[in-house]
Amino acid sequence: MHIVLVDMPWSSLDAPSLALGILKRRILDVFPDGAADVEVVHANLGFADWVAARTEYGFEEYEFCSTSYFSGHSEWIFSAALNGQPRWRVAEFTEHFGGKMPEHMLAKALELHELAPLFVHETVAKIAATAPDVVGFTTTFAQNAAALAAARKVKELTPDTVTVFGGANCDGPQGAALHRNFPQVDFVVRGEGEIAFPRLLTALRDGDADGLATIPGLCRRDGNGRSVARPMDAAPLPPGALVTPDYGDYFERHARSTAGGWVEPRLVVEASRGCWWGEKHHCTFCGLNGSFMEFRSKDPRRFVDEILGLVERHRVLDVWVTDNILDMAYLTSMAPLLQEADYDLRLCYEIKSNLRRDQLATLFAAGVSYVQPGVESLSSRVLKLMDKGVTGCQNVRLLRDAETVGINLSWNYLYGFPGETEPDYDEIVDQLPALHHLAPPANSTRLKVERFSPYFDRPELGFGDLRPASHYHHIYDLPEHELADLVYIFDSPNQGIAGACLDRLRTAVADWTLAYPRSRLTHCDLGGHIVLVDTRPGFSWRLLDLTDPVEVTVFRLLDTPHSPAALLRKTAARCADAGEPAGEVTEERLAELLARWRTLGLVFAEGGQYVQVAPAVANQDLLRLDGTGLHGTGASLVPALAVPAGGDTR
């Protein structure tokens, strides 16, 4: 049995397909001793080669397209190939995207739209020449149009070849709609495919029509040609059924590809599926996990062995973990095992944003150098609307502690939530210059309603008038009700902030991005006093030496978010324990101190809490600005000339 698995554009060029790696491993396990021959076609890499040889196309264009799922222009590029009509809805596409994307990218999209049908034909012709029994397509995010176009061509060139679709774009009603609207697709595997896909292959090999009818989640056609969708499994796969992917020749193919000169490859692994937070509090805007939110994670020793085995086999140290959230138990199990392995790993992990500094340090020691913490907002009220389970001050603490530990992070500032108000943003925007030394959001983005999210399933939350996102009409030739089942992104009337408030947020985020490379704020705790160094462009001071015992105590307490009342109580208690006069700690003095520190950009205030925003310097043992060090008897504010802007005091 010859099986070809295809990874079409626009999947990432720097990583193999986890889904196809898992399915290849499962097929080889279920059909041993050569009973099945499995080939993975990396058509995403092939597309980079093919187009680069014919155009001025480069990594910028591919990256722009691969990250443009929410706008839809990436899939439109393959719409002519999908619909079998040259220049498919070019006028409508140009009108829709005119002014919404850079002119050179619009021109490139039009050029690629002309070329895509020929690429699909040549790619599928090579596949057809191998006489496959089954061609399987994985489709997630922006792969749908390209995969459907390729399946259409498979049926034209080799009508007897069986075509199968699976992946996130096939979950729930999406898979059923895909199957009934596109006759080039023989079967759709909905949900997790580790069990269902091998069962499908076995039934096809044996000619077992009754067996096909019993596969959970499978979409097939009955004897009358009607699309039939069997209900999906109610229970997800247990963690023991999650196999190690087989990436075969991906890395060798990447090295030969044009992409090899654009990006370094990375491994893709999974430790878990589902989301333990989402099981309790499904974030209102999140559509990830689809039909299976239940959290499952692999045995930590097994997961570490899996990572190290793939690293040794493929000689790649960059590892992207696809989990939606870190299993907190891994902090004391998986992380120490990875640290003991003593590999120079660079792992990317998604985490919850309330992790403490010591937990971040544990991850960093294990090789986690990049995290996606899901910060999303710095307003506690907006975060509550999201059901994130964190506060704005906790998110700022995470940004600060990641900087201290040395972990890079990526996050987006989301807005447009039903119930948010301008005051939720005004106080935050005013304070953003104080955070210019911390990792800025990649962008500020109005949320889109995603299928499977609470906003999609529960109109009472504020998005009652939903319709398929407008760009889908430029890709598919389908009626509205079919699009409503097929697609993942939905349009709705804008909610939340607009106008001047939105302009202020966007400008503030852009300013943050520009200022970050030249901004620094650090503190060094020297026991009896604390020294702070500042190079942020929005502030004129450069050196601050905190020597007053009360101020030192307050600053240390603000390592974690505190309300003024809790801060006053704890400061008084600590000063009393240290023999300091009780009268030195008053509500008025504390209020004056917090107000002054806010003016200096030392604290972030939100939701009735304060947190200090200065990461600890890398070397806490010594800070010398000259031959004598720093000394003094009171908090002193030194002019900018004391430390040159951008100077290094470590």
C-alpha positions as CSV (number, residue, x, y, z in Angstrom):
1,M,0.0,0.0,0.0
2,H,1.6,3.3,-1.1
3,I,0.6,6.3,1.0
4,V,1.6,9.9,0.3
5,L,1.1,12.5,3.0
6,V,1.2,16.1,1.9
7,D,2.1,19.3,3.7
8,M,0.8,22.2,1.5
9,P,1.6,25.9,1.9
10,W,1.2,27.9,4.0
11,S,2.7,25.8,6.8
12,S,5.9,27.1,8.5
13,L,9.1,26.6,6.5
14,D,11.2,26.1,9.5
15,A,9.4,23.1,11.0
16,P,8.2,19.7,9.9
17,S,4.5,18.9,10.2
18,L,3.8,17.4,13.6
19,A,0.6,15.9,12.3
20,L,2.2,14.1,9.4
21,G,5.2,13.0,11.5
22,I,2.7,11.4,14.0
23,L,0.7,9.8,11.2
24,K,3.8,8.4,9.5
25,R,4.9,6.8,12.7
26,R,1.5,5.3,13.4
27,I,1.3,3.9,9.8
28,L,4.7,2.2,10.1
29,D,3.7,0.8,13.5
30,V,0.3,-0.6,12.3
31,F,1.7,-1.9,9.0
32,P,5.1,-3.3,9.8
33,D,7.5,-5.2,7.6
34,G,6.9,-3.0,4.5
35,A,3.1,-3.6,4.4
36,A,2.8,0.2,3.8
37,D,5.1,2.5,2.1
38,V,4.8,6.1,3.4
39,E,6.1,9.2,1.7
40,V,5.8,12.7,3.1
41,V,5.8,15.5,0.5
42,H,6.9,18.8,1.9
43,A,5.1,20.9,-0.7
44,N,5.5,24.0,1.5
45,L,9.3,23.8,0.9
46,G,8.6,22.9,-2.7
47,F,6.6,26.0,-3.2
48,A,9.4,28.2,-1.8
49,D,11.8,26.6,-4.3
50,W,9.4,26.8,-7.2
51,V,8.4,30.4,-6.8
52,A,11.8,31.7,-5.9
53,A,13.1,30.2,-9.2
54,R,10.4,32.2,-11.1
55,T,10.0,35.5,-9.3
56,E,11.7,37.9,-6.9
57,Y,9.9,36.1,-4.2
58,G,11.8,35.8,-0.8
59,F,11.3,34.9,2.8
60,E,9.5,38.2,3.5
61,E,6.8,37.2,1.2
62,Y,6.4,33.7,2.4
63,E,6.4,34.8,6.0
64,F,3.8,37.5,5.3
65,C,1.5,35.0,3.7
66,S,2.0,32.2,6.3
67,T,1.1,34.7,9.0
68,S,-1.9,36.2,7.2
69,Y,-4.5,33.6,8.0
70,F,-6.8,36.1,9.7
71,S,-6.8,38.4,6.6
72,G,-7.3,35.5,4.1
73,H,-5.0,36.8,1.3
74,S,-2.7,33.8,1.7
75,E,-5.5,31.3,0.9
76,W,-6.8,33.5,-1.9
77,I,-3.5,32.9,-3.8
78,F,-4.6,29.3,-4.3
79,S,-8.3,30.1,-5.1
80,A,-7.8,30.0,-8.9
81,A,-6.3,26.5,-8.6
82,L,-9.1,25.5,-6.2
83,N,-11.9,26.7,-8.4
84,G,-10.4,25.9,-11.7
85,Q,-10.7,29.4,-13.0
86,P,-7.8,31.7,-13.9
87,R,-7.9,35.2,-12.3
88,W,-10.5,34.0,-9.8
89,R,-12.2,37.1,-8.3
90,V,-9.1,39.3,-8.8
91,A,-11.2,42.5,-9.0
92,E,-13.0,41.7,-5.7
93,F,-9.8,40.7,-4.0
94,T,-8.0,43.9,-5.1
95,E,-10.9,46.0,-3.9
96,H,-11.1,44.2,-0.6
97,F,-7.3,44.4,0.2
98,G,-6.5,47.7,-1.4
99,G,-5.1,49.9,1.3
100,K,-5.1,47.1,3.8
101,M,-1.7,45.6,2.9
102,P,1.5,47.0,1.5
103,E,1.4,47.7,-2.3
104,H,4.3,45.4,-3.0
105,M,2.7,42.6,-1.1
106,L,-0.6,43.1,-3.0
107,A,1.3,42.9,-6.3
108,K,3.1,39.8,-5.1
109,A,-0.2,38.2,-4.1
110,L,-1.6,38.8,-7.6
111,E,1.6,37.4,-9.2
112,L,1.5,34.3,-7.0
113,H,-2.3,33.9,-7.8
114,E,-1.4,33.6,-11.4
115,L,1.4,31.0,-10.8
116,A,-0.3,28.8,-8.2
117,P,-2.3,26.6,-10.6
118,L,0.8,25.6,-12.4
119,F,2.6,24.8,-9.1
120,V,-0.3,22.6,-8.0
121,H,-0.3,20.8,-11.3
122,E,3.4,20.1,-11.3
123,T,3.4,19.0,-7.6
124,V,0.5,16.7,-8.0
125,A,1.9,15.3,-11.3
126,K,5.0,14.2,-9.4
127,I,2.8,12.6,-6.7
128,A,0.6,10.8,-9.3
129,A,3.7,9.4,-11.0
130,T,4.4,7.3,-7.9
131,A,0.9,5.6,-8.3
132,P,-0.2,6.2,-4.7
133,D,-3.1,4.3,-3.3
134,V,-3.9,7.0,-0.8
135,V,-3.0,10.7,-0.7
136,G,-3.6,12.3,2.7
137,F,-3.6,16.1,3.3
138,T,-3.1,17.8,6.6
139,T,-4.9,21.2,6.8
140,T,-4.5,23.7,9.6
141,F,-5.1,27.5,9.4
142,A,-4.2,28.8,5.9
143,Q,-3.7,25.4,4.2
144,N,-7.3,24.7,3.2
145,A,-7.4,26.3,-0.3
146,A,-4.0,24.9,-1.3
147,A,-4.8,21.4,-0.1
148,L,-8.3,21.3,-1.7
149,A,-6.7,22.5,-5.0
150,A,-4.2,19.7,-4.8
151,A,-6.8,17.1,-4.1
152,R,-8.8,18.4,-7.1
153,K,-5.8,17.8,-9.3
154,V,-5.2,14.4,-7.8
155,K,-8.7,13.3,-8.9
156,E,-8.1,14.7,-12.3
157,L,-4.8,12.9,-12.9
158,T,-5.5,9.6,-10.9
159,P,-9.2,9.2,-10.3
160,D,-8.8,5.9,-8.4
161,T,-6.4,7.4,-5.8
162,V,-8.2,7.9,-2.5
163,T,-7.9,11.3,-1.0
164,V,-8.2,11.9,2.8
165,F,-8.2,15.1,4.8
166,G,-7.5,15.7,8.4
167,G,-6.2,18.4,10.8
168,A,-7.6,21.3,12.7
169,N,-9.6,22.6,9.7
170,C,-11.5,19.4,9.8
171,D,-12.7,19.5,13.4
172,G,-16.4,19.2,14.1
173,P,-18.8,20.8,11.6
174,Q,-15.9,22.1,9.5
175,G,-14.9,18.6,8.5
176,A,-18.4,17.7,7.6
177,A,-18.9,20.9,5.5
178,L,-15.5,20.3,3.7
179,H,-16.5,16.8,2.8
180,R,-20.0,17.5,1.5
181,N,-18.9,20.6,-0.6
182,F,-15.8,19.3,-2.2
183,P,-16.2,16.0,-4.1
184,Q,-12.5,15.7,-4.7
185,V,-12.2,14.7,-1.0
186,D,-13.1,11.0,-0.5
187,F,-12.8,10.9,3.3
188,V,-12.3,13.4,6.2
189,V,-10.9,12.2,9.5
190,R,-12.3,14.5,12.2
191,G,-10.6,14.8,15.5
192,E,-7.4,13.0,16.6
193,G,-6.3,10.8,13.8
194,E,-3.8,8.4,15.5
195,I,-6.5,5.6,15.7
196,A,-9.0,6.6,13.0
197,F,-6.5,7.0,10.1
198,P,-4.9,3.6,10.5
199,R,-8.4,2.1,10.8
200,L,-9.4,3.8,7.6
201,L,-6.3,2.5,5.8
202,T,-7.0,-1.0,7.0
203,A,-10.6,-0.9,5.8
204,L,-9.5,0.5,2.4
205,R,-6.9,-2.2,2.0
206,D,-9.4,-5.0,2.9
207,G,-12.3,-3.5,1.0
208,D,-14.3,-3.4,4.2
209,A,-17.2,-1.1,3.7
210,D,-18.7,-2.1,7.0
211,G,-15.5,-1.2,8.8
212,L,-15.5,2.3,7.2
213,A,-19.0,2.9,8.6
214,T,-17.8,2.3,12.2
215,I,-14.9,4.7,12.4
216,P,-15.7,7.5,14.8
217,G,-15.7,11.0,13.2
218,L,-15.2,9.8,9.7
219,C,-16.9,11.5,6.8
220,R,-17.5,9.3,3.8
221,R,-20.0,8.8,0.9
222,D,-22.7,6.2,1.0
223,G,-23.8,4.1,-1.9
224,N,-25.9,6.9,-3.3
225,G,-23.0,9.4,-3.2
226,R,-24.4,11.3,-0.2
227,S,-22.0,12.7,2.4
228,V,-22.3,10.9,5.7
229,A,-20.6,12.1,8.9
230,R,-20.2,9.6,11.8
231,P,-20.3,11.2,15.2
232,M,-16.8,12.0,16.7
233,D,-15.5,10.2,19.7
234,A,-16.6,11.7,23.0
235,A,-13.4,11.0,24.8
236,P,-9.9,12.2,23.7
237,L,-6.9,10.0,23.3
238,P,-5.1,9.1,26.5
239,P,-1.6,10.5,26.9
240,G,-0.1,7.0,26.3
241,A,-1.5,7.0,22.8
242,L,0.4,10.2,21.8
243,V,3.4,8.9,19.8
244,T,6.8,10.3,18.9
245,P,6.7,11.8,15.4
246,D,8.8,10.4,12.5
247,Y,10.3,13.3,10.6
248,G,12.0,11.2,8.0
249,D,13.8,13.3,5.4
250,Y,12.4,16.7,6.3
251,F,15.7,18.1,7.6
252,E,17.6,16.9,4.6
253,R,14.9,18.3,2.3
254,H,15.0,21.6,4.2
255,A,18.8,21.8,3.8
256,R,18.4,21.4,0.0
257,S,15.5,23.9,-0.2
258,T,15.6,27.7,-0.8
259,A,14.2,27.8,2.7
260,G,17.4,26.4,4.0
261,G,19.0,29.8,3.2
262,W,16.2,31.7,4.8
263,V,15.5,30.1,8.2
264,E,17.2,27.5,10.5
265,P,15.0,24.4,11.0
266,R,13.6,23.5,14.4
267,L,12.0,20.4,15.9
268,V,8.4,20.3,16.8
269,V,7.2,18.2,19.7
270,E,4.2,17.9,21.9
271,A,4.1,17.1,25.6
272,S,0.4,17.5,26.1
273,R,-3.0,18.2,24.4
274,G,-5.9,20.3,25.7
275,C,-5.8,23.0,28.3
276,W,-6.1,22.5,32.0
277,W,-7.1,26.2,32.5
278,G,-9.6,26.0,29.7
279,E,-11.3,23.0,31.3
280,K,-12.1,25.3,34.3
281,H,-12.3,28.7,32.7
282,H,-12.4,28.7,28.9
283,C,-10.9,32.0,27.8
284,T,-13.8,33.8,26.0
285,F,-11.9,34.5,22.8
286,C,-10.0,31.3,22.4
287,G,-11.0,28.7,19.8
288,L,-8.0,26.4,20.2
289,N,-8.4,22.7,21.1
290,G,-11.7,22.5,19.2
291,S,-13.6,19.4,20.2
292,F,-11.1,18.2,22.9
293,M,-10.3,20.6,25.7
294,E,-9.5,17.8,28.2
295,F,-5.9,18.2,29.3
296,R,-3.5,15.2,28.9
297,S,0.3,15.1,29.2
298,K,2.9,12.6,28.6
299,D,5.0,10.9,31.2
300,P,7.8,13.5,31.8
301,R,10.7,11.0,31.5
302,R,9.2,9.7,28.2
303,F,8.8,13.3,26.9
304,V,12.4,14.1,27.8
305,D,13.6,10.9,26.1
306,E,11.6,11.9,23.0
307,I,13.1,15.3,22.8
308,L,16.7,14.1,23.3
309,G,16.2,11.2,20.8
310,L,15.0,13.7,18.1
311,V,17.8,16.1,18.9
312,E,20.4,13.4,18.5
313,R,18.9,12.0,15.4
314,H,18.4,15.3,13.5
315,R,21.2,17.3,15.2
316,V,18.9,20.3,15.8
317,L,18.8,22.1,19.2
318,D,15.9,24.5,18.6
319,V,12.7,22.8,19.8
320,W,9.1,24.2,19.5
321,V,6.7,22.6,22.0
322,T,3.2,22.8,20.6
323,D,1.3,22.6,23.9
324,N,-1.3,25.2,24.6
325,I,-0.2,25.4,28.2
326,L,2.6,24.1,30.3
327,D,1.8,21.2,32.6
328,M,2.7,22.7,36.0
329,A,3.9,19.4,37.3
330,Y,6.6,19.5,34.7
331,L,8.4,22.2,36.7
332,T,9.5,19.6,39.2
333,S,9.7,16.6,36.9
334,M,10.4,17.3,33.2
335,A,12.5,20.5,33.8
336,P,15.1,19.0,36.1
337,L,15.5,16.0,33.8
338,L,16.2,18.3,30.8
339,Q,18.6,20.3,32.9
340,E,20.5,17.2,33.9
341,A,20.8,16.1,30.3
342,D,23.1,19.1,29.8
343,Y,22.2,19.9,26.2
344,D,22.3,23.4,24.9
345,L,18.6,23.3,24.0
346,R,16.5,26.3,23.0
347,L,12.9,25.4,23.7
348,C,9.8,27.5,23.0
349,Y,6.8,26.9,25.4
350,E,3.4,28.3,26.0
351,I,2.8,29.2,29.6
352,K,0.3,30.9,31.8
353,S,1.3,34.4,32.7
354,N,1.1,34.0,36.5
355,L,4.3,32.0,36.7
356,R,6.7,33.2,39.4
357,R,10.4,34.2,38.8
358,D,11.7,31.0,40.4
359,Q,9.5,29.0,38.1
360,L,10.7,30.9,35.0
361,A,14.3,30.4,36.2
362,T,13.6,26.6,36.4
363,L,12.4,26.6,32.8
364,F,15.3,28.7,31.7
365,A,17.8,26.3,33.3
366,A,16.0,23.5,31.4
367,G,16.6,25.2,28.1
368,V,13.3,27.1,27.7
369,S,14.6,30.4,26.2
370,Y,11.3,31.6,24.6
371,V,7.8,31.6,25.9
372,Q,4.3,32.6,24.8
373,P,2.6,33.6,28.0
374,G,-0.7,34.8,26.7
375,V,-0.5,38.2,28.4
376,E,-3.1,39.7,26.0
377,S,-3.8,42.8,28.2
378,L,-2.5,44.8,31.2
379,S,-6.0,45.7,32.4
380,S,-7.4,43.5,35.2
381,R,-11.0,44.4,34.1
382,V,-10.4,43.4,30.5
383,L,-8.5,40.3,31.6
384,K,-11.6,39.4,33.6
385,L,-13.8,39.8,30.6
386,M,-11.4,37.3,28.9
387,D,-11.6,34.9,31.9
388,K,-7.8,34.8,32.0
389,G,-7.5,34.3,35.7
390,V,-4.7,36.9,36.1
391,T,-4.4,40.6,36.9
392,G,-2.7,43.4,35.0
393,C,0.0,43.7,37.7
394,Q,0.7,39.9,37.5
395,N,1.2,40.3,33.7
396,V,3.7,43.2,34.3
397,R,5.5,41.1,36.9
398,L,5.8,38.3,34.3
399,L,7.3,40.7,31.7
400,R,9.7,42.0,34.3
401,D,10.8,38.6,35.6
402,A,11.2,37.2,32.1
403,E,13.7,40.1,31.5
404,T,15.4,39.3,34.8
405,V,15.8,35.6,34.0
406,G,16.7,36.1,30.3
407,I,13.7,34.4,28.7
408,N,12.4,36.0,25.5
409,L,8.7,36.2,25.1
410,S,6.0,37.0,22.5
411,W,2.6,38.4,23.2
412,N,-0.2,40.5,21.5
413,Y,-2.2,43.3,23.0
414,L,-5.8,42.4,22.3
415,Y,-8.8,44.8,22.3
416,G,-12.4,44.8,21.2
417,F,-14.0,42.9,24.0
418,P,-17.7,43.4,24.8
419,G,-18.0,45.5,28.0
420,E,-14.5,47.1,27.8
421,T,-14.4,50.9,28.3
422,E,-12.0,53.7,27.6
423,P,-11.0,54.0,31.2
424,D,-9.8,50.3,31.0
425,Y,-7.1,51.6,28.6
426,D,-6.5,55.2,29.5
427,E,-4.7,54.4,32.8
428,I,-2.7,51.7,31.1
429,V,-1.6,53.8,28.1
430,D,-0.4,56.6,30.4
431,Q,2.0,54.1,32.1
432,L,3.4,52.3,29.1
433,P,6.5,54.5,28.9
434,A,7.5,53.1,32.2
435,L,7.5,49.6,30.6
436,H,9.6,50.5,27.5
437,H,12.5,48.3,28.9
438,L,10.3,45.2,29.0
439,A,9.3,43.1,26.0
440,P,6.6,45.0,24.0
441,P,3.6,43.3,22.4
442,A,4.2,42.2,18.8
443,N,1.2,44.3,17.9
444,S,-2.2,45.6,19.0
445,T,-5.0,43.6,17.5
446,R,-8.8,43.7,17.5
447,L,-10.0,40.2,18.4
448,K,-11.6,38.0,15.8
449,V,-14.4,35.6,16.8
450,E,-13.1,32.1,16.4
451,R,-15.2,28.9,16.1
452,F,-15.3,26.8,19.3
453,S,-14.6,29.9,21.5
454,P,-17.2,31.0,24.1
455,Y,-17.8,34.1,22.1
456,F,-18.8,31.9,19.2
457,D,-20.9,29.4,21.2
458,R,-22.5,31.9,23.6
459,P,-24.0,35.0,21.9
460,E,-25.1,36.3,25.3
461,L,-21.5,37.2,25.9
462,G,-21.7,40.0,23.3
463,F,-21.2,38.7,19.8
464,G,-24.7,37.8,18.6
465,D,-24.5,38.8,14.9
466,L,-21.8,36.5,13.5
467,R,-21.2,35.8,9.8
468,P,-18.3,34.1,8.0
469,A,-15.4,36.6,7.7
470,S,-15.7,38.5,4.4
471,H,-12.4,37.3,2.9
472,Y,-13.8,33.8,2.6
473,H,-16.2,34.9,-0.1
474,H,-13.1,35.7,-2.3
475,I,-11.8,32.2,-1.8
476,Y,-14.8,29.8,-1.9
477,D,-17.7,29.6,-4.3
478,L,-20.2,28.5,-1.6
479,P,-23.4,29.8,-0.2
480,E,-23.4,31.6,3.2
481,H,-24.9,28.7,5.2
482,E,-22.2,26.3,3.9
483,L,-19.4,28.9,4.6
484,A,-20.8,29.2,8.1
485,D,-20.0,25.5,8.8
486,L,-16.7,25.5,6.9
487,V,-14.8,28.4,8.2
488,Y,-13.0,29.3,11.5
489,I,-13.1,33.1,11.6
490,F,-16.2,35.2,11.9
491,D,-17.0,38.9,11.4
492,S,-19.2,40.8,13.8
493,P,-20.0,44.4,14.6
494,N,-17.0,45.9,16.4
495,Q,-17.1,45.9,20.2
496,G,-15.1,47.8,22.8
497,I,-12.9,50.8,22.2
498,A,-12.7,52.9,19.1
499,G,-11.7,56.3,17.9
500,A,-9.2,58.4,19.9
501,C,-8.8,55.7,22.6
502,L,-7.9,53.1,20.1
503,D,-5.5,55.5,18.3
504,R,-3.8,56.2,21.6
505,L,-3.3,52.5,22.3
506,R,-1.9,51.8,18.8
507,T,0.5,54.7,19.0
508,A,1.6,53.7,22.5
509,V,2.3,50.2,21.4
510,A,4.3,51.4,18.4
511,D,6.3,53.8,20.6
512,W,7.0,50.9,23.0
513,T,8.4,48.8,20.1
514,L,10.6,51.6,18.9
515,A,11.9,52.4,22.4
516,Y,12.6,48.9,23.6
517,P,16.0,48.3,22.0
518,R,17.5,51.4,23.7
519,S,15.6,51.2,27.0
520,R,16.9,49.7,30.2
521,L,15.7,49.8,33.8
522,T,17.4,47.5,36.3
523,H,17.9,47.3,40.1
524,C,20.7,45.9,42.2
525,D,19.9,45.0,45.8
526,L,23.1,45.5,47.7
527,G,21.6,44.6,51.1
528,G,21.7,48.0,52.9
529,H,20.5,49.8,49.8
530,I,19.2,49.3,46.3
531,V,20.6,50.9,43.2
532,L,18.5,51.5,40.0
533,V,19.8,52.4,36.6
534,D,17.6,53.9,33.9
535,T,18.0,54.6,30.2
536,R,14.4,54.8,29.1
537,P,13.9,57.8,26.8
538,G,10.7,58.9,28.5
539,F,12.5,59.7,31.8
540,S,15.3,62.1,32.6
541,W,16.9,60.4,35.6
542,R,19.6,57.8,35.1
543,L,20.7,56.7,38.6
544,L,18.7,56.3,41.8
545,D,20.1,55.0,45.1
546,L,17.5,53.8,47.7
547,T,19.1,53.9,51.1
548,D,16.1,54.7,53.4
549,P,15.1,51.5,55.2
550,V,11.4,52.1,54.7
551,E,11.9,52.6,50.9
552,V,14.1,49.6,50.6
553,T,11.4,47.5,52.4
554,V,8.6,48.8,50.2
555,F,10.6,48.2,47.0
556,R,11.3,44.6,48.1
557,L,7.7,43.9,48.9
558,L,6.7,45.3,45.5
559,D,8.5,42.4,43.9
560,T,4.9,41.0,43.9
561,P,1.7,43.0,43.4
562,H,0.4,44.6,46.6
563,S,-2.5,46.9,47.5
564,P,-1.5,50.0,49.5
565,A,-3.2,48.6,52.6
566,A,-1.3,45.3,52.5
567,L,1.9,47.2,51.7
568,L,1.5,49.4,54.7
569,R,0.8,46.5,57.0
570,K,3.7,44.4,55.9
571,T,6.1,47.3,55.7
572,A,5.3,48.3,59.3
573,A,5.7,44.8,60.5
574,R,9.1,44.3,58.8
575,C,10.4,47.7,60.0
576,A,9.3,46.8,63.5
577,D,11.1,43.5,63.3
578,A,14.2,45.4,62.2
579,G,14.0,47.9,65.1
580,E,12.9,50.8,62.9
581,P,10.7,53.4,64.5
582,A,7.0,52.6,63.9
583,G,6.2,56.2,63.2
584,E,8.3,56.1,60.1
585,V,5.7,54.1,58.3
586,T,2.4,56.0,57.7
587,E,-0.3,55.8,55.2
588,E,0.5,59.4,54.0
589,R,4.2,58.6,53.6
590,L,3.4,55.4,51.7
591,A,1.0,57.3,49.4
592,E,3.6,60.0,48.7
593,L,6.3,57.4,48.0
594,L,4.1,55.4,45.6
595,A,3.1,58.6,43.8
596,R,6.8,59.6,43.4
597,W,7.8,56.2,42.2
598,R,5.0,56.2,39.6
599,T,6.3,59.6,38.4
600,L,9.7,58.1,38.1
601,G,8.4,55.0,36.3
602,L,9.4,52.6,39.0
603,V,6.0,51.1,39.6
604,F,3.0,50.0,37.6
605,A,-0.4,50.8,39.2
606,E,-3.6,49.0,38.1
607,G,-6.6,47.5,39.7
608,G,-5.8,48.8,43.2
609,Q,-2.4,47.2,43.2
610,Y,1.2,48.2,42.6
611,V,4.2,46.3,41.4
612,Q,7.8,47.4,40.8
613,V,9.0,47.2,37.2
614,A,12.8,47.1,37.4
615,P,14.3,43.7,36.6
616,A,17.3,42.6,38.8
617,V,20.7,43.0,37.2
618,A,22.5,39.9,36.0
619,N,25.2,40.3,38.6
620,Q,23.7,41.0,42.1
621,D,27.1,40.7,43.8
622,L,28.7,43.8,42.5
623,L,27.7,47.1,41.0
624,R,30.5,49.7,40.6
625,L,30.1,52.9,38.7
626,D,33.5,54.1,39.6
627,G,36.4,53.1,41.8
628,T,34.6,53.7,45.1
629,G,31.3,52.2,44.4
630,L,27.9,53.7,45.5
631,H,27.3,55.0,49.0
632,G,25.0,57.5,50.6
633,T,22.7,58.3,53.5
634,G,19.4,59.1,51.7
635,A,17.7,58.3,48.5
636,S,19.5,60.4,45.9
637,L,18.4,61.2,42.4
638,V,21.5,61.6,40.2
639,P,21.2,63.6,36.9
640,A,21.4,61.9,33.5
641,L,25.2,62.7,33.2
642,A,26.0,60.3,36.0
643,V,25.5,57.3,33.7
644,P,25.5,57.8,30.0
645,A,22.3,56.8,28.3
646,G,22.8,53.2,27.1
647,G,25.8,52.7,29.3
648,D,26.5,49.4,30.9
649,T,27.0,49.3,34.7
650,R,27.4,45.6,35.1
